[in-house]
Amino acid sequence: LGALKATHGNQNYDLPAEVDTDSVYTVVVWCERFRSAFGAARLA
């Protein structure tokens, strides 16, 4: 979905139209530099 818009607070991101929401249930906040997941969110 791209880079974070901010490092704190609520954020909303639009999913690209080609994302199959019947097979994708979560998104992960991934830090490439540290190769680590910092959080995840369930898609509603």
C-alpha positions, 0 to 999 in steps of 0.5 A: 500500500506504500509508505506510512503517512505518519508514525502515530495516530489513526490512518486510512489507506485505499486498497488498489482495485486489483486486490482480491478482498475475498482472499486478503484478510490482513495488512502488515506494517513491515520495516524493511530496514530492520526486516521486522513486522511492527503491527498488523490490521484486519481488513474490514 
